[in-house]
Amino acid sequence: MTDQYKKFIEQVGLPVKENEILAPYTTYKIGGPVDLFIECRETKDLIVVVQTARMYEIPFFMLGGGSNILIGDKGFRGLVIKNVTKNITVRGMKGAITKGIPDGSVYVEAESGVPFNALVRYSIEEGLQGLEMHLGLPGSVGGAIFMNSKWTRPPAFVGDVVYQATILTQSGEVKAVSKDYFKFSYGSSVIQKTGDIILSVIFALKRSNKDALWKTANESMEYRKTTQPQGVKTAGCVFKNISLVEAVFAGTPNHTTSAGYLIDKAGGKSLVVGDAAVSPVHANFVVNTGKATSHDMVQLIDQMRTKVKETFGVDLVEEVKRIGEF
Ligand SMILES: Cc1cc2nc3c(=O)[nH]c(=O)nc-3n(C[C@H](O)[C@H](O)[C@H](O)COP(=O)(O)OP(=O)(O)OC[C@H]3O[C@@H](n4cnc5c(N)ncnc54)[C@H](O)[C@@H]3O)c2cc1C
């Protein structure tokens, strides 16, 4: 163990595991050992851990639900911070009471480690509209903000209903930022570049009817069940959809922007490398069918990309983030 690691462990004052295998913390169930692994149950601990890691120049990686990452078989040299903060609080309300029924916005704050599904269920049960279509989205609030995770029916991004967030900046400052700060776009938010850590997020939700919200949420779940593989080891869509401009330029069938459709039409659905396979249900989902290695995954993803490039002349961009040593 390096001196830096020893000093970090001494100073941070929380239990630290050494050489923890990361595969169980990911939905692919792939990934080797990390030098240091720490779980944070409280936001104040997250701040201390990140600041101490920075002080000792220890590379670190923030792990939410592990549902959008591919970790290398050789693992990660440095520290993984598993975020298991879990508080949800109503922060305030705005609006009037119309005909005896409260109207307007309700501001709900979730710590960044809250499982996104727990937040969705909470908001529906409270009769609050804005997140219900995301029922079934794996992972944490922090991961969903990092990715600006999305749904298609009805089209919605998690960033749409963000009001404000508390972040820990690269310079170690804890500050509140508004929605504009994130520059949300498809599959992206500014923190992918800045390296800010999300501590908590306030969502502005509208009062609505609980039954109507459950109906929308259950429709999302049904759609997931019919269009996505169930009960498998996957990280969802590997590639981003392409833009309409790219689709028109490349002359894709009916100007489709769907990466899954393009992979399917390019013959990608039959691809298999070791225990990594393209899902027969959804061509943009790669599945670990047994003991796939990160190497199997990388090779398979490269083959999918090549097939689409050869068939349509389109360069697919990966949505799943690669972490560590392969
Ligand atoms: C079955 C399945 C279905 C899916 N369906 C969808 C879908 O419908 N729509 C969609 O968009 N995605 C979908 N995904 C992908 C994935 O669930 C989302 O991208 C999710 O929001 C990732 O959250 P996470 O907590 O698991 O992030 P992780 O995989 O843990 O991390 C992803 C990235 O976010 C960063 N990060 C995490 N927390 C923080 C934080 N607090 N501060 C700063 N950075 C942070 C990590 O460092 C990493 O770079 C699906 C995945 C699966 C397995």
The ligand as an ORCA input file, in Angstrom:
! r2SCAN-3c Opt
* xyz 0 1
  C     -31.892     -2.545    -17.802
  C     -31.402     -1.132    -18.001
  C     -32.263     -0.178    -18.508
  C     -31.837      1.142    -18.693
  N     -32.730      2.039    -19.163
  C     -32.334      3.310    -19.367
  C     -33.258      4.293    -19.852
  O     -34.435      4.032    -20.047
  N     -32.799      5.548    -20.070
  C     -31.508      5.897    -19.829
  O     -31.135      7.048    -20.055
  N     -30.607      4.988    -19.336
  C     -30.985      3.728    -19.095
  N     -30.099      2.824    -18.575
  C     -28.712      3.235    -18.265
  C     -28.509      3.678    -16.778
  O     -29.440      3.052    -15.953
  C     -28.622      5.199    -16.595
  O     -27.648      5.866    -17.340
  C     -28.500      5.595    -15.106
  O     -29.017      6.881    -14.913
  C     -27.069      5.514    -14.573
  O     -27.093      5.744    -13.162
  P     -26.080      4.994    -12.185
  O     -26.282      5.544    -10.824
  O     -26.180      3.529    -12.329
  O     -24.696      5.510    -12.752
  P     -23.239      4.733    -12.741
  O     -23.300      3.671    -13.761
  O     -22.960      4.325    -11.330
  O     -22.334      5.911    -13.160
  C     -22.491      6.515    -14.447
  C     -21.624      7.776    -14.495
  O     -22.176      8.755    -13.599
  C     -21.166      9.211    -12.696
  N     -21.798      9.529    -11.411
  C     -22.601      8.731    -10.673
  N     -22.995      9.370     -9.550
  C     -22.421     10.600     -9.577
  C     -22.440     11.733     -8.703
  N     -23.136     11.728     -7.556
  N     -21.741     12.832     -9.051
  C     -21.022     12.862    -10.196
  N     -20.966     11.822    -11.066
  C     -21.660     10.706    -10.765
  C     -20.214      8.031    -12.568
  O     -18.959      8.435    -12.077
  C     -20.197      7.515    -14.006
  O     -19.287      8.250    -14.797
  C     -30.504      1.505    -18.364
  C     -29.641      0.534    -17.819
  C     -30.080     -0.763    -17.625
  C     -29.162     -1.758    -16.989
*
